[in-house]
Amino acid sequence: MADTDTTALMKSLIPRHDGIDLERLHVLIEEELELYVERTPKSREMAERAKRHLVGGVMCNWHGDWHLPHQLYVSRSKDCRVWDLDGNEYIDFNLGDTPDIFGHAPDNQVTSSLASFIQEEGIATLLPNEDAVVAAEILAQRIGLRYWYTALSASDANRFSIKIARMLTGRPKVMIFNLAYHGNVDETLKWTLEPGSIERRFPLDYAPGQDPAATTAIANWNDLESVEKALEGEDVAMVFAEPALTNTGIVMPQPGFHEKLRELCTRYGSYLLIDETHTLSEGPRGCTGPWGLEPDFWVAGKCIASGVPCAVYGFSEEIGDKLGAIMQMDDPHVSAGFTGLGTTATGNALSTRALRMTLEHVLTDEVYGRMRETMARLVDGMRAVIAKHGVPFSVTSMGNRCDLRFLPEPAVDAFDSTIGVGLGGYFEFLHLRALNRGFFIIPYLNMFLCSPTTTADDVDRWVECFDEIVADMLSG
Ligand SMILES: Cc1ncc(COP(=O)(O)O)c(C=O)c1O
């Protein structure tokens, strides 16, 4: 797609509302950018130093996603608070974009267990221990799938699941929903901008010369006809779905959508992977338990081991038995390690302990009950502000996650959801004003997460700030 087309597309995504002057909003954004520069001189100095050896001043390019005049650097984080190098304090509703939903360095069993683990036990022996067995037992009982593996990120868990699905079906493609995100997995980093097209989603060309449509089929969320069309050629090894789309804002499934999706996967011989990396915010069994979903593969990462690098992928008995037969683990002449599923550090004992302790002590109904209560207060507060000012915005929530949308109705498809993010003025003003007033929001969406340590007072302070933000959007 040419640059001018991209600009036109971006402009078409800006919501416009009576009473909100976008030009004036851009003046307010400039003021916030200046204020940010004034508040963070030490970060600016660090950014200059960092650029000598780090592209863009960051060791992971995700850290540059805040789009600030200079990079913000952190000195410390604890519970739901973060402090920057200049000593500014933030109430954190981002929580690392999910890994730390249980809090930064929380005072709980996971933290105390890991602290003594590092001093007294080894991290890498290239052998399993009882933690792995207990974690798999808990996951099997909660999610209803028989076999479990770990990975170091949800992206890896998705990648490894694709390998297994392709190996067992002999089919080349995976199907994704347009604009969904499943990590840095090449097959899923594609999108459809015009009907029928499948294009690379980001300018980096990971597979020069390869036709994006050779590995990927794309359907539209909540559109079962498009799913059937993608699957009927019987060349799709696996379908990727979240319970609700969460990466363009939250888009809930229409009634009956998941039942029919399951049916179509079975009819056309494609495996179904449910990716709960974000929707684990719903509860200890994600949405799969309470909604009665029936995946062949199930993936979660990020918070599953309290932010320690770890992810899990589970699969059915039938898949595990076929995989075991192919890997011939009992044959001394076959190397199980060279199957491309994980590497030497993947099942390390530190991540596995963090996984077990999180499953046992933190991914519990009691902890989720507290997070839900705080989130309910936040959602009610923001809805009250929206009603008070009569603005056409809305808030959708799932467990301890909520999403502010700059349109009045909940989204039903991913493009509509993207418009609701409010890029081009609303989004930028919200995020910069929040940051300058001491609040972190997930930087690429209008999403908020509550941890068990987020208090009613933290929430009320945000709601007060949101009230000012909406009032300022309307003034002038
Ligand atoms: C639904 C979903 N799946 C997978 C991932 C990838 O997770 P990770 O960054 O741990 O690889 C993400 C990340 O945001 C996600 O939202």
The ligand as an SDF file (V2000), in Angstrom:
LIG
                    3D

 16 16  0  0  0  0  0  0  0  0999 V2000
   -3.6190  -12.2300   22.2000 C   0  0  0  0  0  0  0  0  0  0  0  0
   -2.1290  -12.1830   22.2560 C   0  0  0  0  0  0  0  0  0  0  0  0
   -1.4240  -13.2830   21.9580 N   0  0  0  0  0  0  0  0  0  0  0  0
   -0.0750  -13.3020   22.0250 C   0  0  0  0  0  0  0  0  0  0  0  0
    0.6300  -12.1730   22.3770 C   0  0  0  0  0  0  0  0  0  0  0  0
    2.1170  -12.2170   22.4340 C   0  0  0  0  0  0  0  0  0  0  0  0
    2.5710  -12.2100   23.7390 O   0  0  0  0  0  0  0  0  0  0  0  0
    4.1260  -12.1040   24.0650 P   0  0  0  0  0  0  0  0  0  0  0  0
    4.4580  -10.6550   23.9570 O   0  0  0  0  0  0  0  0  0  0  0  0
    4.2720  -12.6400   25.4390 O   0  0  0  0  0  0  0  0  0  0  0  0
    4.8550  -12.9250   23.0630 O   0  0  0  0  0  0  0  0  0  0  0  0
   -0.0660  -10.9920   22.6880 C   0  0  0  0  0  0  0  0  0  0  0  0
    0.6500   -9.7720   23.0690 C   0  0  0  0  0  0  0  0  0  0  0  0
    0.1240   -8.7160   23.2610 O   0  0  0  0  0  0  0  0  0  0  0  0
   -1.4770  -11.0050   22.6260 C   0  0  0  0  0  0  0  0  0  0  0  0
   -2.1880   -9.9070   22.9020 O   0  0  0  0  0  0  0  0  0  0  0  0
  1  2  1  0
  2  3  1  0
  2 15  2  0
  3  4  2  0
  4  5  1  0
  5  6  1  0
  5 12  2  0
  6  7  1  0
  7  8  1  0
  8  9  2  0
  8 10  1  0
  8 11  1  0
 12 13  1  0
 12 15  1  0
 13 14  2  0
 15 16  1  0
M  END
$$$$
